[in-house]
């Protein structure tokens, strides 16, 4: 990934969302899964980065419904939240 400018940019954007909650959620998702993504999945994540933190966190917590345009395997994987490390 270090030699891929797109993936470096996406990693930065994933970890610098603007809120700590979104950083951990989106950044953790990127860290856990990015190495397995194909071009279509990378394009999905790149579009996902344009969404508002409040919406992303709302979808993740189930407090607002996921819009139809985002439903699918990538969102299903994101909603599992099994990639978020809880530190004490």
Number of C-alpha atoms within 10 A of each C-alpha: 10 7 7 8 10 13 17 13 11 18 18 14 18 24 20 15 19 12 13 13 14 21 18 20 25 28 22 21 22 23 15 12 13 17 11 8 14 10 8 9 14 18 12 15 20 17 11 15 16 10 10 13 19 13 16 21 18 14 17 21 13 11 10 13 12 16 9 7 6 13 11 9 10 14 16 12 13 19 19 12 15 12 19 15 10 6 4 3
